[in-house]
C-alpha cells in the first residue's frame, strides 16, 4: 500500500464474491503477473459476503470466518494486499486483522457508525459512492472516516429502472476532496435486477469505459474479473473474463502514457 500512498496509479481486481481458494489464487496470481508487467500496484478484491442481493435465493458467499481464511491464504501465498466489503461494525475488528482495505458498499455509504469505525482501524477505507448520491456529497461522507487513508469510488448512478449511468464529471468533482479516486468499471455496467432474480450487465463495454475513466483522470481502477464469468456465483453478467485482462491493461497503459489527463 506504500505505492498507493505515494500516488501511483493502482488496480483493484478480483472475483465479485469468494467462491473457493483455488479461484481466488488463480485470479490473483494472473492479475498480479499482468500488473507487474505494467508496473501497476495491485490490490486483490473479493467479498466474503454479499449482503445486497436481489433475491433470497442468490448466493451470498462463504461468510466471515471462511472468507477471511481464504483472503489470508491469498495474502500469504501471493504477498498481495487484499480488499473486502464490510457490512456491520461487529465485523470490522476481525476483517481489519486480515484486509488492507475495508470497503464500504455503495448502499451503506451513509452509515455513519460503519465509516467511523472503519477509519479508526488505521486501514485504508474504500467508500463507494451510492447510486443515489451526487459526487459532491462524498466530501461529507469521506470526512466521517477521519483519516487520510480514504478512497472514493464511482460505480454509476441509478438511471431509470435496471440501469446505471456514469457522469464522468463526478470523478473530477470527487477529486477536489483530495482523496484517492477510483472508477469501478464493472459495477457501473451492471443492470441491477436486470435478469429477474439476479442482476446482469454489459461487460462488452468494460474496456472502452475503463479507457474513458483513465483519460479523465483517476488514481485507481476497479475491475471484477473471473476465470469463467458464466459460472460465477455473483455478477456473472457483469464481470470481465480473466483472459481479457491483458488487453484491458495494455489499453489503459497506452492511455496513461499518451500524455497528461484533465
C-alpha positions, -999 to +999 in steps of 0.1 A: +000+000+000+030+023+002+030+028-035-007+038-034+001+062-006+028+077-028+003+085-055+010+057-080-019+046-103-032+013-089-055-016-098-082-033-076-094-065-092-108-100-084-140-121-084-171-105-070-176-130-042-152-156-028-161-190-043-130-210-035-094-206-026-084-220-059-104-194-079-091-166-058-055-177-061-058-183-098-072-149-104-048-131-080-017-147-095-027-140-131-036-103-124-005-098-103+016-111-132+000-087-156+000-057-133+037-062-125+044-063-163+029-028-165+044-015-132+010-011-116+004-018-078-023-044-075-049-050-047-068-082-048-105-079-042-132-104-033-161-104-008-167-129+019-203-119+019-226-101-005-253-087+018-271-068-010-288-094-031-318-092-055-333-124-043-333-146-011-321-174-034-290-155-046-256-169-033-240-146-007-206-161-002-188-183+024-193-159+053-169-141+076-148-168+091-142-190+059-139-159+037-112-143+059-093-176+059-092-176+021-082-139+020-054-146+045-042-175+023-042-152-008-021-127+012+004-153+024+008-171-010+010-140-032+022-112-010-007-090-023-027-066-002-064-075-001-097-056-001-131-068+010-165-054+019-177-048+055-214-045+064-217-041+101-195-026+129-193-060+145-173-074+116-147-047+115-122-059+141-118-094+125-117-080+090-091-054+098-068-081+111-067-095+075-077-069+050-055-040+040-086-021+026-120-021+042-147-014+016-180+004+024-206-009-001-225+018-021-258+011-003-241+016+031-222+048+023-244+069+046-239+045+076-220+069+099-211+044+126-197+019+100-175+045+083-162+060+116-153+026+129-136+016+097-115+047+098-105+041+134-088+008+124-060+027+106-066+006+075-074+021+041-111+027+036-127+025+002-161+041+002-183+035-028-205+064-039-241+055-036-261+052-068-284+079-052-257+105-042-242+134-060-204+134-062-200+165-040-219+147-013-189+124-009-169+152+008-191+148+039-191+110+036-153+109+035-149+132+064-166+106+086-136+083+083-114+109+100-084+095+081-062+104+052-063+067+040-095+070+021-105+061-014-138+072-031-152+050-058-176+059-086-198+030-096-226+047-115-259+064-107-294+050-110-308+059-144-344+047-145-352+011-138-325-016-141-299+007-154-269+028-143-251+057-160-217+073-152-213+110-153-175+113-158-176+148-142-181+130-109-145+117-110-132+152-112-156+166-087-147+140-061-110+146-068-115+180-051-117+162-018-080+153-020-087+116-015-078+088-039-104+085-066-113+051-081-135+041-110-154+008-106-160-001-142-178-034-140-203-023-114-211+008-134-221-015-163-243-037-141-280-038-148-295-042-113-321-069-112-319-069-150-322-107-152-353-111-129-339-128-098-303-116-104-285-086-119-268-088-152-246-064-171-228-052-202-192-064-200-186-057-237-183-020-226-157-026-199-126-018-219-138+014-236-153+027-203-120+019-185-102+039-212-125+068-207-121+068-169-083+067-171-083+095-197-105+117-175-081+112-145-084+087-117-060+072-091-072+037-094-093+013-115-117-013-100-125-044-121-143-075-112-128-104-131-133-142-131-117-172-149-152-181-162-178-154-155-207-176-169-202-200-140-196-172-113-219-172-083-223-134-083-222-107-110-219-134-137-233-110-162-210-081-155-175-094-147-147-092-172-133-126-183-098-131-168-084-138-203-094-102-213-073-086-186-041-085-207-060-064-233-075-042-207-042-034-191-025-028-224-052-003-233-052+016-201-014+018-200-015+032-235-039+059-224-018+067-193+014+070-213-002+092-240+001+124-220-014+143-191-051+139-184-075+166-172 
